[in-house]
Amino acid sequence: MNKLKGMFDITADQGYYALVQNAIQTVVNAHHIDRIDTPILEASELFHRGMGDDTDVVSKETYTFLDRGDRSVTLRPEGTAGVVRAFIEDKLYAMPDAVKKVYYEGPMFRYERPQKGRFRQFHQFGVEIFALPAPALDADLCALAYDFMSTLGLSGHLEINQLSKSSKPAYTEALKAHLKPHLNTLCPDCQARYAKNPLRILDCKVDHAHEAIQSAPMPLDYMSDEETAYFNRVQSHLDALKIPYTVNKKMVRGLDYYTGLVFELKVDEAILGHQNTVAGGGRYDELVKTLGGPDLPATGFAFGLERLVVALKAANIPPVDHPLDLYIMVLDDALSETALSLARRLRLKGARVDLAYHGGAMKKQFKAVAHKNASFAAILGPDEVEKGLLTFKNQHVDASESVALDDLSKMLEILGVTHD
Ligand code: HAM
C-alpha cells in the first residue's frame, strides 16, 4: 500500500518541524495569543460561504464528500473559516478583552496538482485577530509574521497591498473593461477567471509579464482617501519598526474574503520556485458577519510549514536534535532488571536513556549504540554488578569514567543532565 498522491509521511524531517513548533511557541507566547483547535472536518457550506464559491480553492480543490448521514462535509482547506465559525458559535466575542487573538496549527487539505512546495495535505500555522481595524494592529501582525521567520533564522520578504473595500465593484468593472480586448491572449486559467474572479488575473504566475496586465488599473488606484491614509499609516508603522517591505500593487490573494490590507512573506525563488510564498494573510472585515456573527472585523495570516522546512534546509539551519544520552548494553539477560531499573531512575531525572532488551551478542549491541548515535554507552555485566561500578564511555571522544552503580547524581553529571 502506498500513500496517496500529494500526501507525505513526516519521518526524517521531524527535527525541522520541532524547530518550527519551538518558534511558534516563542512568538505566540511573546504576543500572548491563545491556542484554538477546530475540527478538521466541517460542513461544506462553511467554506462555500466563507471563502467564495468562485475561488479555485473552493471550486476545484476541496476534498468534499457525503458522510454516512448524507451531509456534505469538507476537509478544511484552510483555518480561517473554521476559526470564524468557532468564534461565532462559541461566542468568543463575548469575552471581556476587546481584541481576541488566537493561533492554530495543523493539517489542511487541498486537491491541487502536487509539485515542489505544494501538497494535498500540508500544515499551516495561523493567527487570527478579531478587532476593529487599526493600522497599528495590521503592522503588528506583519511584524509578528516577519519576526516568526527571524526566530527561525530565516529572512522573509514582506509584500503588502491594500484592497479597496468601498470601491471593489467599480474597480472590478474597470479591470474587466481594460482586459476585455485582450482576453483571448491571456492564459486559459485567466480566461476562466475573467468571468468569476477577475482580480486573480493580476497575480497570475503565467501572465505576470503580459502587457495588458502590466497596464491594468490597480486596486490601489481605486482607494478612498480614508483607505489611502490607512495604508500610508501601516507603512509608516512598518518603517518605524524597521521591517523591510515592498508594496506589490498586483497582490490580490486567492480567497474572496479579503477586504483591506493584505500581505505575503516570500523567500527566494531559487529555494521554492513559484511556490515561494511562505505566508499569506490580511483583513477580512466582513467574514464574521457573512457567516452569521456580529459585525466584527478581523485579520490574520497563515504560514505553510512544509515551505518553511524547505527554506530551513536551504539555509543550512540545523534541525532540533535530541541525542540519546546513554545506551546501556547488557551482557546477560539475568541483569535486565538491574538495567531496566537504572534506565528508569535516570529517565525520571530527565536523562534520555535506551537499553538492550536482549542481552548477548555484543557486536549487535555496539551497532545499536552507533545507530542511535548515543553520547555515552555503558556495559552492564556480572563484573560491574559485583564491583558496583559502571563505566560510561564517551562515544564522541576517547574518554571514559567509572561511577558507582547507586550514584545517580554522578551519572547525571557525567551525562550533562541538569536536575534539581
Ligand atoms: P493561503 O495563501 O491560501 O491563505 O495559504 C497560506 C499559506 O499556506 C501559503 O502561503 C502557503 O505557504 C501554504 N499553502 C497553501 N496551499 C498549500 C499547499 N497546497 N501545499 C503546501 N503549502 C500550502 C490561507 O490559507 C488563509 N487562511 C490565510 C489567512 C489567515 N488569511 C487571514 N487569516
Boltz pocket constraint, residues with backbone or C-beta under 6 A from the ligand:
constraints:
  - pocket:
      binder: B
      contacts: [[A, 77], [A, 78], [A, 79], [A, 80], [A, 110], [A, 112], [A, 117], [A, 118], [A, 119], [A, 120], [A, 121], [A, 122], [A, 123], [A, 124], [A, 126], [A, 127], [A, 128], [A, 254], [A, 265], [A, 277], [A, 278], [A, 279], [A, 280], [A, 281], [A, 282], [A, 284], [A, 299], [A, 300], [A, 301], [A, 302], [A, 303], [A, 304], [A, 305], [A, 306], [A, 307]]
      max_distance: 6.0
